[in-house]
Every structure is written in C-alpha cells, then in structure tokens.
Amino acid sequence: MSTFENIVIGKSSITSLIITVILMIAIPVCFFICWRRKHKEQTKVSWLIAGAVGFLVSARVLELGVHYFCIVADNPISRFITGNTAAFVLYGIAMAGVFEECGRYVILKYVMKKNRSRENAVLYGIGHGGIEILAVLLPTMITYLAVAVLFSQGDTENALRALNITEETAAAALSSVRAAAIFDYTMMAMNVIERVLAMFLHIGLTVIVYYGIVSGKKTCLPLAILLHMLMDTFPALYQRGLVPLWGVEVWATVCTVVVVSIAVKLYGKMKESSQTGQQENV
C-alpha cells in the first residue's frame, strides 16, 4: 500500500491533536462544574444524565436508524437523497432538528417531571452537548491521534498492522490518515471553538423547549426545530463542497448568538426555580 508511504505526519499534528483531546474533555467538564457550583441548590445531576441519554437515544439510535435506510442502504430513496444536493441538505437538517428537539421535548415534558427549574434546564443542555463531544467527537480525535503517533514513527508497515489496515480497508482508512496528517493548530482552534459554540447552542435550544413546556407556548418546539435546522444548513452544504470551512464557523457563530439571545430572554421570563414547577400547562 504505497499510498500510505507518501503521507508525512509531523510533531505539530500530534501536539495539536493531544491538546484537542484534552480540551474536548475539558469543555463539558468545565461547563458542568461552573454551572453546578453556581446553582448547586437548584440543580440535580439527574438532569445532566437525562440530557446525555436524550442525545444518545434521539441522535445516535433513532436518527441513525433512519439514516441507515435513507443514506447508507442502497435503495431508490437513498440514491435520490445522496444524488441530489438540495434533497441531501434538506434531509440532513430536518432529521437533526426534528429528532434532537423532539427528543428534548419528550424527555423534558414526560420524563423529567420532578425538580423542574430553569437552572436544571440549562444542566440538561450541558448534558446533551457534553455527551455529543464525549461520545461522538472525542473518539474521532483519539483515533486521529493514534494514527498520527503510529505513522510519525516512519514504519508504515508496522503502523498498518497496528491499525489492522488491509488491502480491503485501505481506501476507507486513507481519509483518516490524511485527516491526521493535515491536522494543525488552526484546525485545533476551529474544532474547540465550534464545540464551545455547540455547547451554548444546545443549552439555548433546551431553554427554548423547556420554556414552551412550562409556559404552555406551543410555538417554542417548532422554533427550536427551525433554529436547529438553520444551524445545520452550512455544515450540510460544506459536506457537499459548496461552502468553505470558515463560512461554516461564521454561520455557527451567528446562529449561536441568535439562539442564546432568545434563550436568555426566555430564561429571564421564567419565575424563580422554586415556583417554576407550578407553571406547567398539562
């Protein structure tokens, strides 16, 4: 597999990946510690766990199940979606918005009936965004780091054996090796910033959905779905090669600011945590 022999991975890639892995772990931990320390009396760790479970069930089980049929499997629907940019983008943003926000709504309304407070709503958002980092992005970064370390030693054959890369899996593995090779401090910064923005986004969307539940405002769930879809529009376009990566980051920043601004306003409208449990419209 001579293709791999032409790939050079420098120390800067390894260092930037190590820092990225550390920061990926630190981001959700810091969010939790800071919020919990400030609102220990008003929050319960069960809400953090509920947010994590909610993401895993809605996004990593249910949504991925639909993706398998509509994207991965070979059928007329998958061929149409993957072969049509407009359909691919619309499908992607709709699935993310509907599954994650409806999942949020179901758990917040029907499961988390005890200890309802605006502070716990924020904690739920931290759990949702935090597990996305730890369960989805962190393993990818660790894989890139392992690849970078092995290939940086100069023994390509040994690296291929250690990673169990064969002739059959070489094509799929090549993209990961190349990604590890080009990873640098700029990509590290962009990944970390994007994750911090995503944490604020998930917290903001949770507050919006939660406000709709405790206030009886039925428009909040559709609003959260729409905002989530808008947020994911540029990443979907980037996957099709239609917008640059920096454009995705700018769009993510703008969308996060909008979502957080709405959430802050709604958070202020909610009564103190001791009274919020009485606000729900059944």
Secondary structure, 3 states (H helix, E strand, C coil): CHHHHCCCCCHHHHHHHHHHHHHHHHHHHHHHHHHHHHCCCCCCHHHHHHHHHHHHHHHHHHHHHHHHHHHHCCCHHHHHHHHCHHHHHHHHHHHHHHHHHHHHHHHHHHHCCCCCCHHHHHHHHHHHHHHHHHHHHHHHHHHHHHHHHHHHCCCHHHHHHHCCCCCCCHHHHHHHHHHHHHCCHHHHHHHHHHHHHHHHHHHHHHHHHHHHHHHCCCCHHHHHHHHHHHHHHHHHHHHCCCCCHHHHHHHHHHHHHHHHHHHHHHHHHCCCHHHHCCCCCC
